[in-house]
Amino acid sequence: MMSFFLAPLLWAIAFVSIYLYQASEHEVTKVLAASMAAVCIIWGFAATHWGLHLLCLFVLVRYRFYFPLKPISVDKL
């Protein structure tokens, strides 16, 4: 459940960092903003990925799909 709130926050931080990178005139601020944007974009993709998996899992649990398991006969040697 945390990833649903974490992904939009990471994307917002990444976009603000990109804006600060373009608006800044100092090198240190540009380096910090670019590195923060890169880290947040990577973690944003990772958090979004897990969020979609959790959403699919909740949908499957909600509908309770039945997967019949067939026993496999094993021949003794």
PyMOL Python script that loads the backbone (N, CA, C, O; Angstrom):
from pymol import cmd

cmd.read_pdbstr("""\
ATOM      1  N   MET A   1       0.816  -1.187   0.000  1.00  0.00           N
ATOM      2  CA  MET A   1       0.000   0.000   0.000  1.00  0.00           C
ATOM      3  C   MET A   1       0.864   1.256   0.000  1.00  0.00           C
ATOM      4  O   MET A   1       0.452   2.313  -0.478  1.00  0.00           O
ATOM      5  N   MET A   2       2.047   1.120   0.536  1.00  0.00           N
ATOM      6  CA  MET A   2       2.929   2.277   0.611  1.00  0.00           C
ATOM      7  C   MET A   2       3.369   2.736  -0.775  1.00  0.00           C
ATOM      8  O   MET A   2       3.569   3.930  -1.000  1.00  0.00           O
ATOM      9  N   SER A   3       3.522   1.787  -1.708  1.00  0.00           N
ATOM     10  CA  SER A   3       4.015   2.168  -3.026  1.00  0.00           C
ATOM     11  C   SER A   3       3.003   3.014  -3.796  1.00  0.00           C
ATOM     12  O   SER A   3       3.394   3.769  -4.686  1.00  0.00           O
ATOM     13  N   PHE A   4       1.695   2.905  -3.472  1.00  0.00           N
ATOM     14  CA  PHE A   4       0.706   3.741  -4.144  1.00  0.00           C
ATOM     15  C   PHE A   4       0.909   5.212  -3.804  1.00  0.00           C
ATOM     16  O   PHE A   4       0.651   6.081  -4.637  1.00  0.00           O
ATOM     17  N   PHE A   5       1.368   5.497  -2.594  1.00  0.00           N
ATOM     18  CA  PHE A   5       1.628   6.877  -2.192  1.00  0.00           C
ATOM     19  C   PHE A   5       3.060   7.295  -2.507  1.00  0.00           C
ATOM     20  O   PHE A   5       3.335   8.479  -2.701  1.00  0.00           O
ATOM     21  N   LEU A   6       3.961   6.334  -2.558  1.00  0.00           N
ATOM     22  CA  LEU A   6       5.371   6.631  -2.772  1.00  0.00           C
ATOM     23  C   LEU A   6       5.661   7.003  -4.226  1.00  0.00           C
ATOM     24  O   LEU A   6       6.447   7.915  -4.479  1.00  0.00           O
ATOM     25  N   ALA A   7       5.051   6.325  -5.166  1.00  0.00           N
ATOM     26  CA  ALA A   7       5.337   6.574  -6.579  1.00  0.00           C
ATOM     27  C   ALA A   7       4.987   7.999  -7.007  1.00  0.00           C
ATOM     28  O   ALA A   7       5.825   8.651  -7.629  1.00  0.00           O
ATOM     29  N   PRO A   8       3.792   8.516  -6.706  1.00  0.00           N
ATOM     30  CA  PRO A   8       3.516   9.913  -7.100  1.00  0.00           C
ATOM     31  C   PRO A   8       4.434  10.916  -6.408  1.00  0.00           C
ATOM     32  O   PRO A   8       4.799  11.935  -6.995  1.00  0.00           O
ATOM     33  N   LEU A   9       4.804  10.630  -5.169  1.00  0.00           N
ATOM     34  CA  LEU A   9       5.720  11.520  -4.454  1.00  0.00           C
ATOM     35  C   LEU A   9       7.090  11.539  -5.125  1.00  0.00           C
ATOM     36  O   LEU A   9       7.685  12.604  -5.289  1.00  0.00           O
ATOM     37  N   LEU A  10       7.592  10.375  -5.513  1.00  0.00           N
ATOM     38  CA  LEU A  10       8.890  10.313  -6.190  1.00  0.00           C
ATOM     39  C   LEU A  10       8.848  11.022  -7.538  1.00  0.00           C
ATOM     40  O   LEU A  10       9.793  11.722  -7.903  1.00  0.00           O
ATOM     41  N   TRP A  11       7.757  10.844  -8.278  1.00  0.00           N
ATOM     42  CA  TRP A  11       7.646  11.520  -9.568  1.00  0.00           C
ATOM     43  C   TRP A  11       7.561  13.028  -9.394  1.00  0.00           C
ATOM     44  O   TRP A  11       8.131  13.775 -10.189  1.00  0.00           O
ATOM     45  N   ALA A  12       6.858  13.485  -8.365  1.00  0.00           N
ATOM     46  CA  ALA A  12       6.769  14.927  -8.108  1.00  0.00           C
ATOM     47  C   ALA A  12       8.136  15.501  -7.750  1.00  0.00           C
ATOM     48  O   ALA A  12       8.508  16.572  -8.231  1.00  0.00           O
ATOM     49  N   ILE A  13       8.882  14.790  -6.907  1.00  0.00           N
ATOM     50  CA  ILE A  13      10.231  15.243  -6.547  1.00  0.00           C
ATOM     51  C   ILE A  13      11.123  15.276  -7.779  1.00  0.00           C
ATOM     52  O   ILE A  13      11.923  16.198  -7.938  1.00  0.00           O
ATOM     53  N   ALA A  14      10.998  14.283  -8.651  1.00  0.00           N
ATOM     54  CA  ALA A  14      11.816  14.246  -9.865  1.00  0.00           C
ATOM     55  C   ALA A  14      11.513  15.437 -10.771  1.00  0.00           C
ATOM     56  O   ALA A  14      12.433  16.061 -11.300  1.00  0.00           O
ATOM     57  N   PHE A  15      10.236  15.756 -10.952  1.00  0.00           N
ATOM     58  CA  PHE A  15       9.884  16.888 -11.816  1.00  0.00           C
ATOM     59  C   PHE A  15      10.313  18.223 -11.213  1.00  0.00           C
ATOM     60  O   PHE A  15      10.762  19.113 -11.934  1.00  0.00           O
ATOM     61  N   VAL A  16      10.177  18.366  -9.906  1.00  0.00           N
ATOM     62  CA  VAL A  16      10.638  19.597  -9.250  1.00  0.00           C
ATOM     63  C   VAL A  16      12.156  19.712  -9.364  1.00  0.00           C
ATOM     64  O   VAL A  16      12.680  20.808  -9.564  1.00  0.00           O
ATOM     65  N   SER A  17      12.863  18.596  -9.240  1.00  0.00           N
ATOM     66  CA  SER A  17      14.323  18.618  -9.373  1.00  0.00           C
ATOM     67  C   SER A  17      14.743  19.007 -10.782  1.00  0.00           C
ATOM     68  O   SER A  17      15.712  19.744 -10.962  1.00  0.00           O
ATOM     69  N   ILE A  18      14.022  18.518 -11.773  1.00  0.00           N
ATOM     70  CA  ILE A  18      14.334  18.905 -13.154  1.00  0.00           C
ATOM     71  C   ILE A  18      14.092  20.398 -13.358  1.00  0.00           C
ATOM     72  O   ILE A  18      14.876  21.071 -14.028  1.00  0.00           O
ATOM     73  N   TYR A  19      13.005  20.915 -12.780  1.00  0.00           N
ATOM     74  CA  TYR A  19      12.736  22.357 -12.870  1.00  0.00           C
ATOM     75  C   TYR A  19      13.844  23.160 -12.186  1.00  0.00           C
ATOM     76  O   TYR A  19      14.308  24.163 -12.729  1.00  0.00           O
ATOM     77  N   LEU A  20      14.270  22.722 -10.995  1.00  0.00           N
ATOM     78  CA  LEU A  20      15.350  23.427 -10.294  1.00  0.00           C
ATOM     79  C   LEU A  20      16.660  23.358 -11.072  1.00  0.00           C
ATOM     80  O   LEU A  20      17.443  24.308 -11.060  1.00  0.00           O
ATOM     81  N   TYR A  21      16.896  22.239 -11.745  1.00  0.00           N
ATOM     82  CA  TYR A  21      18.101  22.102 -12.565  1.00  0.00           C
ATOM     83  C   TYR A  21      18.101  23.138 -13.688  1.00  0.00           C
ATOM     84  O   TYR A  21      19.131  23.751 -13.968  1.00  0.00           O
ATOM     85  N   GLN A  22      16.965  23.332 -14.322  1.00  0.00           N
ATOM     86  CA  GLN A  22      16.889  24.281 -15.429  1.00  0.00           C
ATOM     87  C   GLN A  22      16.890  25.732 -14.951  1.00  0.00           C
ATOM     88  O   GLN A  22      17.374  26.612 -15.662  1.00  0.00           O
ATOM     89  N   ALA A  23      16.359  25.991 -13.764  1.00  0.00           N
ATOM     90  CA  ALA A  23      16.236  27.367 -13.278  1.00  0.00           C
ATOM     91  C   ALA A  23      17.474  27.854 -12.526  1.00  0.00           C
ATOM     92  O   ALA A  23      17.640  29.057 -12.325  1.00  0.00           O
ATOM     93  N   SER A  24      18.337  26.938 -12.114  1.00  0.00           N
ATOM     94  CA  SER A  24      19.471  27.321 -11.276  1.00  0.00           C
ATOM     95  C   SER A  24      20.649  27.809 -12.118  1.00  0.00           C
ATOM     96  O   SER A  24      20.830  27.413 -13.269  1.00  0.00           O
ATOM     97  N   GLU A  25      21.442  28.686 -11.498  1.00  0.00           N
ATOM     98  CA  GLU A  25      22.644  29.184 -12.155  1.00  0.00           C
ATOM     99  C   GLU A  25      23.912  28.652 -11.495  1.00  0.00           C
ATOM    100  O   GLU A  25      25.004  28.824 -12.036  1.00  0.00           O
ATOM    101  N   HIS A  26      23.785  28.014 -10.344  1.00  0.00           N
ATOM    102  CA  HIS A  26      24.950  27.522  -9.616  1.00  0.00           C
ATOM    103  C   HIS A  26      25.209  26.059  -9.961  1.00  0.00           C
ATOM    104  O   HIS A  26      24.278  25.276 -10.150  1.00  0.00           O
ATOM    105  N   GLU A  27      26.495  25.705 -10.039  1.00  0.00           N
ATOM    106  CA  GLU A  27      26.855  24.349 -10.429  1.00  0.00           C
ATOM    107  C   GLU A  27      26.481  23.322  -9.368  1.00  0.00           C
ATOM    108  O   GLU A  27      26.018  22.229  -9.695  1.00  0.00           O
ATOM    109  N   VAL A  28      26.677  23.665  -8.108  1.00  0.00           N
ATOM    110  CA  VAL A  28      26.379  22.714  -7.034  1.00  0.00           C
ATOM    111  C   VAL A  28      24.887  22.388  -7.011  1.00  0.00           C
ATOM    112  O   VAL A  28      24.507  21.227  -6.858  1.00  0.00           O
ATOM    113  N   THR A  29      24.058  23.390  -7.160  1.00  0.00           N
ATOM    114  CA  THR A  29      22.613  23.168  -7.174  1.00  0.00           C
ATOM    115  C   THR A  29      22.202  22.331  -8.374  1.00  0.00           C
ATOM    116  O   THR A  29      21.318  21.481  -8.269  1.00  0.00           O
ATOM    117  N   LYS A  30      22.844  22.568  -9.518  1.00  0.00           N
ATOM    118  CA  LYS A  30      22.538  21.781 -10.711  1.00  0.00           C
ATOM    119  C   LYS A  30      22.918  20.321 -10.528  1.00  0.00           C
ATOM    120  O   LYS A  30      22.167  19.430 -10.925  1.00  0.00           O
ATOM    121  N   VAL A  31      24.078  20.070  -9.931  1.00  0.00           N
ATOM    122  CA  VAL A  31      24.516  18.688  -9.706  1.00  0.00           C
ATOM    123  C   VAL A  31      23.589  17.983  -8.727  1.00  0.00           C
ATOM    124  O   VAL A  31      23.208  16.834  -8.952  1.00  0.00           O
ATOM    125  N   LEU A  32      23.221  18.660  -7.642  1.00  0.00           N
ATOM    126  CA  LEU A  32      22.315  18.063  -6.661  1.00  0.00           C
ATOM    127  C   LEU A  32      20.934  17.806  -7.262  1.00  0.00           C
ATOM    128  O   LEU A  32      20.340  16.755  -7.022  1.00  0.00           O
ATOM    129  N   ALA A  33      20.426  18.753  -8.034  1.00  0.00           N
ATOM    130  CA  ALA A  33      19.104  18.580  -8.638  1.00  0.00           C
ATOM    131  C   ALA A  33      19.107  17.462  -9.673  1.00  0.00           C
ATOM    132  O   ALA A  33      18.161  16.677  -9.737  1.00  0.00           O
ATOM    133  N   ALA A  34      20.156  17.379 -10.481  1.00  0.00           N
ATOM    134  CA  ALA A  34      20.231  16.321 -11.493  1.00  0.00           C
ATOM    135  C   ALA A  34      20.359  14.946 -10.855  1.00  0.00           C
ATOM    136  O   ALA A  34      19.724  13.992 -11.304  1.00  0.00           O
ATOM    137  N   SER A  35      21.177  14.836  -9.810  1.00  0.00           N
ATOM    138  CA  SER A  35      21.322  13.533  -9.150  1.00  0.00           C
ATOM    139  C   SER A  35      20.037  13.133  -8.430  1.00  0.00           C
ATOM    140  O   SER A  35      19.658  11.962  -8.450  1.00  0.00           O
ATOM    141  N   MET A  36      19.366  14.089  -7.799  1.00  0.00           N
ATOM    142  CA  MET A  36      18.094  13.790  -7.133  1.00  0.00           C
ATOM    143  C   MET A  36      17.035  13.376  -8.153  1.00  0.00           C
ATOM    144  O   MET A  36      16.253  12.460  -7.899  1.00  0.00           O
ATOM    145  N   ALA A  37      17.006  14.048  -9.305  1.00  0.00           N
ATOM    146  CA  ALA A  37      16.047  13.679 -10.348  1.00  0.00           C
ATOM    147  C   ALA A  37      16.317  12.269 -10.860  1.00  0.00           C
ATOM    148  O   ALA A  37      15.381  11.496 -11.061  1.00  0.00           O
ATOM    149  N   ALA A  38      17.587  11.926 -11.073  1.00  0.00           N
ATOM    150  CA  ALA A  38      17.921  10.586 -11.562  1.00  0.00           C
ATOM    151  C   ALA A  38      17.514   9.512 -10.557  1.00  0.00           C
ATOM    152  O   ALA A  38      16.931   8.495 -10.933  1.00  0.00           O
ATOM    153  N   VAL A  39      17.822   9.736  -9.285  1.00  0.00           N
ATOM    154  CA  VAL A  39      17.473   8.757  -8.245  1.00  0.00           C
ATOM    155  C   VAL A  39      15.958   8.611  -8.132  1.00  0.00           C
ATOM    156  O   VAL A  39      15.453   7.493  -8.031  1.00  0.00           O
ATOM    157  N   CYS A  40      15.236   9.715  -8.147  1.00  0.00           N
ATOM    158  CA  CYS A  40      13.776   9.653  -7.996  1.00  0.00           C
ATOM    159  C   CYS A  40      13.104   9.035  -9.218  1.00  0.00           C
ATOM    160  O   CYS A  40      12.083   8.361  -9.080  1.00  0.00           O
ATOM    161  N   ILE A  41      13.653   9.249 -10.403  1.00  0.00           N
ATOM    162  CA  ILE A  41      13.083   8.615 -11.591  1.00  0.00           C
ATOM    163  C   ILE A  41      13.276   7.107 -11.527  1.00  0.00           C
ATOM    164  O   ILE A  41      12.350   6.357 -11.837  1.00  0.00           O
ATOM    165  N   ILE A  42      14.462   6.648 -11.131  1.00  0.00           N
ATOM    166  CA  ILE A  42      14.714   5.205 -11.016  1.00  0.00           C
ATOM    167  C   ILE A  42      13.800   4.586  -9.969  1.00  0.00           C
ATOM    168  O   ILE A  42      13.152   3.573 -10.235  1.00  0.00           O
ATOM    169  N   TRP A  43      13.739   5.184  -8.781  1.00  0.00           N
ATOM    170  CA  TRP A  43      12.879   4.651  -7.717  1.00  0.00           C
ATOM    171  C   TRP A  43      11.409   4.819  -8.068  1.00  0.00           C
ATOM    172  O   TRP A  43      10.581   4.012  -7.645  1.00  0.00           O
ATOM    173  N   GLY A  44      11.070   5.844  -8.828  1.00  0.00           N
ATOM    174  CA  GLY A  44       9.688   6.021  -9.264  1.00  0.00           C
ATOM    175  C   GLY A  44       9.235   4.904 -10.187  1.00  0.00           C
ATOM    176  O   GLY A  44       8.119   4.401 -10.061  1.00  0.00           O
ATOM    177  N   PHE A  45      10.108   4.512 -11.122  1.00  0.00           N
ATOM    178  CA  PHE A  45       9.777   3.374 -11.978  1.00  0.00           C
ATOM    179  C   PHE A  45       9.650   2.094 -11.164  1.00  0.00           C
ATOM    180  O   PHE A  45       8.751   1.292 -11.416  1.00  0.00           O
ATOM    181  N   ALA A  46      10.535   1.888 -10.190  1.00  0.00           N
ATOM    182  CA  ALA A  46      10.475   0.680  -9.362  1.00  0.00           C
ATOM    183  C   ALA A  46       9.213   0.657  -8.507  1.00  0.00           C
ATOM    184  O   ALA A  46       8.567  -0.385  -8.396  1.00  0.00           O
ATOM    185  N   ALA A  47       8.854   1.771  -7.909  1.00  0.00           N
ATOM    186  CA  ALA A  47       7.662   1.817  -7.053  1.00  0.00           C
ATOM    187  C   ALA A  47       6.392   1.673  -7.881  1.00  0.00           C
ATOM    188  O   ALA A  47       5.436   1.037  -7.437  1.00  0.00           O
ATOM    189  N   THR A  48       6.368   2.248  -9.065  1.00  0.00           N
ATOM    190  CA  THR A  48       5.198   2.109  -9.923  1.00  0.00           C
ATOM    191  C   THR A  48       5.019   0.665 -10.343  1.00  0.00           C
ATOM    192  O   THR A  48       3.894   0.170 -10.414  1.00  0.00           O
ATOM    193  N   HIS A  49       6.108  -0.007 -10.619  1.00  0.00           N
ATOM    194  CA  HIS A  49       6.065  -1.409 -11.017  1.00  0.00           C
ATOM    195  C   HIS A  49       5.424  -2.253  -9.925  1.00  0.00           C
ATOM    196  O   HIS A  49       4.533  -3.054 -10.209  1.00  0.00           O
ATOM    197  N   TRP A  50       5.864  -2.085  -8.680  1.00  0.00           N
ATOM    198  CA  TRP A  50       5.305  -2.876  -7.580  1.00  0.00           C
ATOM    199  C   TRP A  50       3.870  -2.490  -7.290  1.00  0.00           C
ATOM    200  O   TRP A  50       3.075  -3.335  -6.879  1.00  0.00           O
ATOM    201  N   GLY A  51       3.527  -1.246  -7.492  1.00  0.00           N
ATOM    202  CA  GLY A  51       2.147  -0.822  -7.291  1.00  0.00           C
ATOM    203  C   GLY A  51       1.194  -1.510  -8.258  1.00  0.00           C
ATOM    204  O   GLY A  51       0.092  -1.904  -7.877  1.00  0.00           O
ATOM    205  N   LEU A  52       1.621  -1.654  -9.508  1.00  0.00           N
ATOM    206  CA  LEU A  52       0.779  -2.350 -10.479  1.00  0.00           C
ATOM    207  C   LEU A  52       0.630  -3.820 -10.127  1.00  0.00           C
ATOM    208  O   LEU A  52      -0.444  -4.396 -10.302  1.00  0.00           O
ATOM    209  N   HIS A  53       1.702  -4.432  -9.630  1.00  0.00           N
ATOM    210  CA  HIS A  53       1.616  -5.830  -9.205  1.00  0.00           C
ATOM    211  C   HIS A  53       0.645  -5.991  -8.042  1.00  0.00           C
ATOM    212  O   HIS A  53      -0.154  -6.928  -8.028  1.00  0.00           O
ATOM    213  N   LEU A  54       0.704  -5.097  -7.080  1.00  0.00           N
ATOM    214  CA  LEU A  54      -0.214  -5.175  -5.943  1.00  0.00           C
ATOM    215  C   LEU A  54      -1.658  -4.958  -6.380  1.00  0.00           C
ATOM    216  O   LEU A  54      -2.565  -5.614  -5.868  1.00  0.00           O
ATOM    217  N   LEU A  55      -1.878  -4.052  -7.311  1.00  0.00           N
ATOM    218  CA  LEU A  55      -3.224  -3.823  -7.816  1.00  0.00           C
ATOM    219  C   LEU A  55      -3.771  -5.073  -8.498  1.00  0.00           C
ATOM    220  O   LEU A  55      -4.927  -5.440  -8.283  1.00  0.00           O
ATOM    221  N   CYS A  56      -2.957  -5.726  -9.313  1.00  0.00           N
ATOM    222  CA  CYS A  56      -3.386  -6.972  -9.962  1.00  0.00           C
ATOM    223  C   CYS A  56      -3.652  -8.067  -8.935  1.00  0.00           C
ATOM    224  O   CYS A  56      -4.600  -8.838  -9.082  1.00  0.00           O
ATOM    225  N   LEU A  57      -2.830  -8.139  -7.906  1.00  0.00           N
ATOM    226  CA  LEU A  57      -3.039  -9.130  -6.854  1.00  0.00           C
ATOM    227  C   LEU A  57      -4.356  -8.887  -6.131  1.00  0.00           C
ATOM    228  O   LEU A  57      -5.091  -9.838  -5.865  1.00  0.00           O
ATOM    229  N   PHE A  58      -4.667  -7.648  -5.810  1.00  0.00           N
ATOM    230  CA  PHE A  58      -5.933  -7.337  -5.144  1.00  0.00           C
ATOM    231  C   PHE A  58      -7.130  -7.677  -6.032  1.00  0.00           C
ATOM    232  O   PHE A  58      -8.158  -8.139  -5.538  1.00  0.00           O
ATOM    233  N   VAL A  59      -6.998  -7.450  -7.336  1.00  0.00           N
ATOM    234  CA  VAL A  59      -8.086  -7.802  -8.256  1.00  0.00           C
ATOM    235  C   VAL A  59      -8.277  -9.311  -8.282  1.00  0.00           C
ATOM    236  O   VAL A  59      -9.411  -9.790  -8.255  1.00  0.00           O
ATOM    237  N   LEU A  60      -7.184 -10.063  -8.333  1.00  0.00           N
ATOM    238  CA  LEU A  60      -7.293 -11.521  -8.333  1.00  0.00           C
ATOM    239  C   LEU A  60      -7.886 -12.045  -7.036  1.00  0.00           C
ATOM    240  O   LEU A  60      -8.703 -12.965  -7.058  1.00  0.00           O
ATOM    241  N   VAL A  61      -7.490 -11.479  -5.918  1.00  0.00           N
ATOM    242  CA  VAL A  61      -8.033 -11.909  -4.630  1.00  0.00           C
ATOM    243  C   VAL A  61      -9.511 -11.547  -4.538  1.00  0.00           C
ATOM    244  O   VAL A  61     -10.298 -12.299  -3.963  1.00  0.00           O
ATOM    245  N   ARG A  62      -9.885 -10.426  -5.086  1.00  0.00           N
ATOM    246  CA  ARG A  62     -11.279  -9.981  -5.016  1.00  0.00           C
ATOM    247  C   ARG A  62     -12.196 -10.935  -5.765  1.00  0.00           C
ATOM    248  O   ARG A  62     -13.270 -11.277  -5.271  1.00  0.00           O
ATOM    249  N   TYR A  63     -11.787 -11.365  -6.941  1.00  0.00           N
ATOM    250  CA  TYR A  63     -12.636 -12.243  -7.736  1.00  0.00           C
ATOM    251  C   TYR A  63     -12.430 -13.717  -7.405  1.00  0.00           C
ATOM    252  O   TYR A  63     -13.231 -14.556  -7.818  1.00  0.00           O
ATOM    253  N   ARG A  64     -11.399 -14.038  -6.688  1.00  0.00           N
ATOM    254  CA  ARG A  64     -11.115 -15.405  -6.221  1.00  0.00           C
ATOM    255  C   ARG A  64     -11.196 -16.414  -7.364  1.00  0.00           C
ATOM    256  O   ARG A  64     -12.072 -17.279  -7.397  1.00  0.00           O
ATOM    257  N   PHE A  65     -10.284 -16.281  -8.272  1.00  0.00           N
ATOM    258  CA  PHE A  65     -10.228 -17.226  -9.381  1.00  0.00           C
ATOM    259  C   PHE A  65      -9.878 -18.614  -8.864  1.00  0.00           C
ATOM    260  O   PHE A  65      -9.067 -18.776  -7.952  1.00  0.00           O
ATOM    261  N   TYR A  66     -10.499 -19.588  -9.459  1.00  0.00           N
ATOM    262  CA  TYR A  66     -10.264 -20.962  -9.042  1.00  0.00           C
ATOM    263  C   TYR A  66      -9.306 -21.610 -10.031  1.00  0.00           C
ATOM    264  O   TYR A  66      -9.594 -21.691 -11.225  1.00  0.00           O
ATOM    265  N   PHE A  67      -8.186 -22.062  -9.538  1.00  0.00           N
ATOM    266  CA  PHE A  67      -7.211 -22.759 -10.352  1.00  0.00           C
ATOM    267  C   PHE A  67      -7.149 -24.207  -9.877  1.00  0.00           C
ATOM    268  O   PHE A  67      -6.514 -24.487  -8.859  1.00  0.00           O
ATOM    269  N   PRO A  68      -7.793 -25.135 -10.588  1.00  0.00           N
ATOM    270  CA  PRO A  68      -7.770 -26.525 -10.134  1.00  0.00           C
ATOM    271  C   PRO A  68      -6.378 -27.127 -10.329  1.00  0.00           C
ATOM    272  O   PRO A  68      -5.740 -26.947 -11.367  1.00  0.00           O
ATOM    273  N   LEU A  69      -5.936 -27.834  -9.318  1.00  0.00           N
ATOM    274  CA  LEU A  69      -4.650 -28.514  -9.388  1.00  0.00           C
ATOM    275  C   LEU A  69      -4.901 -30.001  -9.573  1.00  0.00           C
ATOM    276  O   LEU A  69      -5.640 -30.617  -8.804  1.00  0.00           O
ATOM    277  N   LYS A  70      -4.289 -30.565 -10.586  1.00  0.00           N
ATOM    278  CA  LYS A  70      -4.460 -31.987 -10.858  1.00  0.00           C
ATOM    279  C   LYS A  70      -3.271 -32.742 -10.278  1.00  0.00           C
ATOM    280  O   LYS A  70      -2.126 -32.332 -10.466  1.00  0.00           O
ATOM    281  N   PRO A  71      -3.531 -33.837  -9.576  1.00  0.00           N
ATOM    282  CA  PRO A  71      -2.411 -34.625  -9.059  1.00  0.00           C
ATOM    283  C   PRO A  71      -1.666 -35.300 -10.202  1.00  0.00           C
ATOM    284  O   PRO A  71      -2.264 -35.759 -11.175  1.00  0.00           O
ATOM    285  N   ILE A  72      -0.369 -35.349 -10.061  1.00  0.00           N
ATOM    286  CA  ILE A  72       0.482 -35.974 -11.070  1.00  0.00           C
ATOM    287  C   ILE A  72       0.893 -37.338 -10.542  1.00  0.00           C
ATOM    288  O   ILE A  72       1.422 -37.456  -9.437  1.00  0.00           O
ATOM    289  N   SER A  73       0.644 -38.362 -11.340  1.00  0.00           N
ATOM    290  CA  SER A  73       1.028 -39.707 -10.900  1.00  0.00           C
ATOM    291  C   SER A  73       2.517 -39.906 -11.145  1.00  0.00           C
ATOM    292  O   SER A  73       3.052 -39.563 -12.199  1.00  0.00           O
ATOM    293  N   VAL A  74       3.159 -40.466 -10.144  1.00  0.00           N
ATOM    294  CA  VAL A  74       4.593 -40.724 -10.231  1.00  0.00           C
ATOM    295  C   VAL A  74       4.783 -42.233 -10.205  1.00  0.00           C
ATOM    296  O   VAL A  74       4.350 -42.908  -9.271  1.00  0.00           O
ATOM    297  N   ASP A  75       5.434 -42.754 -11.236  1.00  0.00           N
ATOM    298  CA  ASP A  75       5.696 -44.197 -11.299  1.00  0.00           C
ATOM    299  C   ASP A  75       6.896 -44.532 -10.439  1.00  0.00           C
ATOM    300  O   ASP A  75       7.918 -43.847 -10.476  1.00  0.00           O
ATOM    301  N   LYS A  76       6.758 -45.592  -9.668  1.00  0.00           N
ATOM    302  CA  LYS A  76       7.887 -46.033  -8.847  1.00  0.00           C
ATOM    303  C   LYS A  76       8.832 -46.860  -9.699  1.00  0.00           C
ATOM    304  O   LYS A  76       8.392 -47.660 -10.524  1.00  0.00           O
ATOM    305  N   LEU A  77      10.106 -46.672  -9.506  1.00  0.00           N
ATOM    306  CA  LEU A  77      11.106 -47.424 -10.267  1.00  0.00           C
ATOM    307  C   LEU A  77      11.482 -48.691  -9.564  1.00  0.00           C
ATOM    308  O   LEU A  77      12.313 -49.451 -10.062  1.00  0.00           O
TER     309      LEU A  77
END
""", "prot")
cmd.dss("prot")
cmd.show_as("cartoon", "prot")
cmd.util.cbc("prot")
cmd.orient("prot")
